[in-house]
Amino acid sequence: MFTRRRAIALSLAAIIAPAKAEARKIPVVASFSIIGDFVRQVGGDRVSVTTIVGPDGDAHVYEPSPADGRSIAQARLIFVNGLGFEGWLERLIAATKSKGDVVTLGKGITARKDEEGEDPHAWQDVANAKVYVEAIREALIAADPEGAATYKANADSYLAKLDALDAEIQQAIAAIPKERRRVVSTHDAFEYFAARYGIEFLAPQGMSTEADVSARDVAKIIDAVKTHKVAAVFIENIADPRLAKRIASETGARMGGVLYSDALSDAKGDGATYIDMMRHNVKQLAKALAP
């Protein structure tokens, strides 16, 4: 007979079982949304991922909260980009006295450099994204050897998708006439993309959004846009759009829409995952630069 007591027991079991399953997951932290997506793709159901800088957030100027400190203190693994991207994070980790292993994904790539130092935006080249994913796989296997088969299978599946994405981007850019492959973005976040795929980006702001933009910097970009007949000016999802709009207004260049540079969108946006983000950016570029 199905008694009231039995019904209550089943209800409690339904509540407790997911909680136990969640408790068994490895607690990990990702410094910002793009890395968070990579970790979820590889870790699957065996990890519980907390992302510090969320959708549309700017990791260059982020100010950590007490909740961020608690998440880091509890994490087994802390996945970071490095290359100077999260300047606030080392102090936060030290302050929490975290015993979690810090996995710096940018160590695995050959960093681009200029007078500002190392360029941290390595994920804009899909080949570098693959290096990140492989490092995440190895770190998760080391922390959770029982899940090795799962991590390897998830990583292999995702790496195949990244190979397809890389080929897709190259094909889309190849269809754009070379003389039109020049655009303006808000800050200097796309040099890895430029080197890999052959589009030149001009930016009035440096590699970090912390950098001040002088009137001279803006004037130089405006002159370059006019001289090289730049086809389009793009806003970034993490940046104030007013600067890009001013450049477009003073040069007559087309406003080319929004590019995702340092952060994914929220779940309802066009860049909710890394693959979605890259596809969105390429579609925006191809649309704006078409003859």
C-alpha atoms as one frame of an Amber mdcrd trajectory, in Angstrom:
protein
   0.000   0.000   0.000   1.292   3.452  -0.919   1.137   5.251   2.430   1.723
   8.879   3.277   4.941   7.856   5.050   6.119   6.121   1.886   5.329   9.214
  -0.162   7.348  11.404   2.201  10.281   8.965   2.086  10.291   9.017  -1.712
  10.143  12.805  -1.743  13.091  13.046   0.638  15.050  10.565  -1.465  14.394
  12.677  -4.557  15.838  15.692  -2.770  18.787  13.957  -1.126  20.038  11.943
  -4.125  20.897  14.957  -6.332  22.500  16.679  -3.351  24.735  13.660  -2.733
  25.626  13.487  -6.421  26.543  17.173  -6.390  28.642  16.697  -3.263  30.684
  13.995  -5.001  31.635  16.351  -7.821  35.086  17.917  -7.801  34.806  21.624
  -6.877  36.776  23.707  -9.346  37.040  27.410 -10.097  37.542  29.060 -13.482
  38.747  32.635 -13.516  36.408  33.791 -16.297  33.580  32.561 -18.491  35.530
  31.256 -21.488  37.726  29.033 -19.331  34.633  28.011 -17.398  33.096  26.696
 -20.614  36.238  24.736 -21.486  36.276  23.123 -18.042  32.608  22.150 -18.277
  33.142  20.623 -21.701  35.936  18.384 -20.403  34.737  17.800 -16.850  31.109
  17.057 -17.636  29.117  15.677 -14.719  32.191  14.917 -12.604  32.980  18.561
 -11.827  31.183  21.474 -10.214  32.452  24.660 -11.865  32.300  28.105 -10.302
  33.224  30.952 -12.644  34.562  34.115 -11.021  34.091  36.656 -13.843  30.793
  35.776 -15.462  29.085  36.506 -18.798  29.902  39.898 -20.352  32.290  40.580
 -17.453  35.645  42.307 -17.857  38.384  40.290 -16.161  40.918  43.092 -16.701
  39.217  45.334 -14.131  37.206  42.862 -12.058  36.872  43.443  -8.306  36.494
  40.152  -6.389  33.739  39.600  -3.846  33.819  37.669  -0.549  31.867  34.902
  -2.315  34.713  34.590  -4.826  37.146  34.087  -1.976  34.996  31.341  -0.467
  34.755  29.564  -3.821  38.524  29.621  -4.254  39.115  28.441  -0.690  36.953
  25.364  -1.346  38.275  24.516  -4.826  40.441  21.488  -5.607  41.568  23.083
  -8.867  41.728  26.742  -9.923  41.955  27.250 -13.691  43.397  30.590 -14.775
  44.577  32.136 -18.008  47.722  33.827 -16.753  49.815  36.031 -19.043  48.852
  38.999 -16.875  45.144  38.707 -17.649  43.755  38.347 -14.116  45.992  40.779
 -12.228  43.805  40.605  -9.118  43.654  36.829  -8.869  47.044  35.974  -7.354
  46.337  38.227  -4.372  42.882  36.700  -3.952  44.248  33.156  -3.940  46.910
  34.115  -1.400  44.354  35.834   0.824  42.121  32.758   0.934  45.059  30.490
   1.833  43.700  28.098  -0.775  45.182  24.623  -0.952  43.802  24.063  -4.445
  46.157  23.526  -7.365  46.409  26.527  -9.689  46.452  25.482 -13.355  47.751
  28.315 -15.562  46.533  27.503 -19.066  48.432  30.269 -20.841  51.735  28.547
 -20.014  51.132  26.085 -22.823  51.076  28.575 -25.691  53.630  30.774 -27.397
  52.559  34.213 -26.221  52.478  37.189 -28.545  54.284  40.236 -27.156  54.593
  43.962 -27.777  55.728  46.979 -25.784  52.912  46.384 -23.266  54.139  42.859
 -22.535  52.502  39.498 -23.149  49.151  39.429 -24.895  46.789  37.321 -22.754
  44.002  36.823 -25.320  45.318  33.498 -26.610  41.881  31.834 -26.841  41.074
  33.943 -29.909  43.140  31.410 -31.893  41.298  28.076 -31.870  44.624  26.225
 -31.957  45.421  27.768 -28.567  41.973  26.860 -27.263  42.891  23.244 -27.997
  46.052  23.628 -25.892  43.905  24.938 -23.032  41.525  21.983 -23.322  44.368
  19.466 -23.295  45.829  21.077 -20.161  42.420  20.983 -18.469  42.081  17.295
 -19.318  45.453  16.448 -17.785  44.775  18.484 -14.637  41.406  16.812 -14.088
  42.891  13.345 -14.615  45.617  14.102 -12.070  43.055  15.293  -9.529  40.515
  12.537 -10.228  42.160   9.445 -11.749  38.902   7.485 -11.526  37.397   9.858
 -14.058  40.258   9.556 -16.568  38.225   7.734 -19.190  35.438  10.311 -18.962
  37.806  13.259 -19.209  39.631  11.750 -22.178  36.402  10.967 -24.028  34.942
  14.417 -23.358  38.150  16.131 -24.405  38.479  14.066 -27.593  34.915  14.906
 -28.583  35.374  18.605 -27.891  38.773  18.795 -29.609  37.179  17.347 -32.746
  34.568  20.130 -32.596  37.334  22.702 -32.249  39.107  21.278 -35.307  35.886
  21.685 -37.268  35.457  25.229 -35.917  38.996  26.195 -36.936  38.406  24.972
 -40.481  35.057  26.767 -40.585  36.628  30.075 -39.573  39.433  29.770 -42.110
  36.930  29.049 -44.865  34.751  32.028 -43.922  37.689  34.460 -43.787  39.100
  33.153 -47.080  35.878  34.281 -48.765  36.519  37.913 -47.737  38.648  39.884
 -50.245  42.092  40.510 -48.748  41.887  44.261 -49.310  38.806  44.400 -47.058
  40.226  42.443 -44.124  40.830  45.396 -41.843  38.575  46.492 -38.955  38.569
  48.540 -35.753  37.796  46.977 -32.359  37.607  48.687 -28.980  40.701  47.213
 -27.318  43.625  45.163 -28.583  42.133  41.714 -27.957  42.260  40.066 -31.370
  45.926  39.794 -32.319  45.902  35.994 -31.990  42.837  35.869 -34.211  44.546
  38.211 -36.672  47.707  36.114 -36.829  45.788  32.859 -37.296  43.068  33.935
 -39.692  44.355  36.966 -41.562  42.249  39.923 -40.481  43.952  43.104 -39.266
  42.493  44.758 -36.147  43.139  48.383 -35.224  42.367  49.346 -31.629  42.596
  52.693 -29.818  42.926  50.937 -26.442  45.751  48.571 -25.510  45.669  44.906
 -24.503  44.009  45.764 -21.197  40.816  47.756 -20.780  42.531  49.393 -17.791
  44.662  51.388 -20.226  43.650  55.000 -20.700  42.783  56.135 -24.210  44.264
  59.507 -25.104  42.976  61.943 -27.705  46.176  61.231 -29.627  45.420  57.481
 -29.655  41.937  58.120 -31.037  43.277  60.541 -33.646  45.807  57.942 -34.838
  43.075  55.329 -35.261  40.830  57.778 -37.107  43.693  58.652 -39.477  44.426
  54.957 -40.030  40.772  54.201 -40.741  40.650  56.951 -43.353  44.033  56.078
 -44.884  43.391  52.336 -45.160  39.675  52.651 -45.890  38.703  50.414 -43.019
  35.337  48.858 -43.750  33.845  48.496 -40.284  34.131  49.443 -36.610  33.091
  46.893 -33.991  31.882  47.228 -30.424  32.956  44.614 -27.864  30.588  43.029
 -25.383  32.776  44.048 -22.420  33.520  47.623 -23.512  31.882  51.045 -23.526
  30.490  51.451 -27.070  30.879  55.233 -27.196  34.491  55.203 -28.400  33.755
  52.862 -31.310  30.703  54.891 -32.281  32.757  58.078 -32.276  35.373  56.564
 -34.583  32.681  55.331 -36.950  30.953  58.716 -36.931  34.144  60.649 -37.700
  35.341  58.307 -40.447  32.146  57.152 -42.114  33.056  53.516 -41.490  30.197
  51.108 -40.966  29.255  49.984 -37.463  29.791  46.243 -37.655  27.965  44.962
 -34.589  29.256  43.372 -31.388  32.275  41.077 -31.069  32.895  38.849 -28.062
  36.461  39.368 -26.908  37.129  38.525 -23.251  33.828  37.009 -22.119  30.931
  34.880 -23.260  27.358  36.141 -23.369  24.676  34.945 -20.998  22.706  31.818
 -21.877  20.266  33.758 -24.065  22.960  35.531 -26.080  24.786  34.660 -29.293
  27.996  33.698 -27.511  26.908  31.482 -24.652  29.707  28.976 -25.362  33.186
  29.372 -26.807  32.148  27.776 -30.097  29.054  29.971 -30.297  31.190  33.024
 -29.530  33.703  32.335 -32.284  31.003  31.552 -34.828  29.157  34.743 -33.948
  32.321  36.841 -34.346  33.126  35.347 -37.733  29.576  35.869 -38.977  29.717
  39.518 -37.884  33.064  40.033 -39.604  31.986  38.309 -42.821  28.753  40.305
 -42.935  30.441  43.657 -42.361  33.367  43.035 -44.722  31.435  41.568 -47.639
  31.908  43.630 -50.827
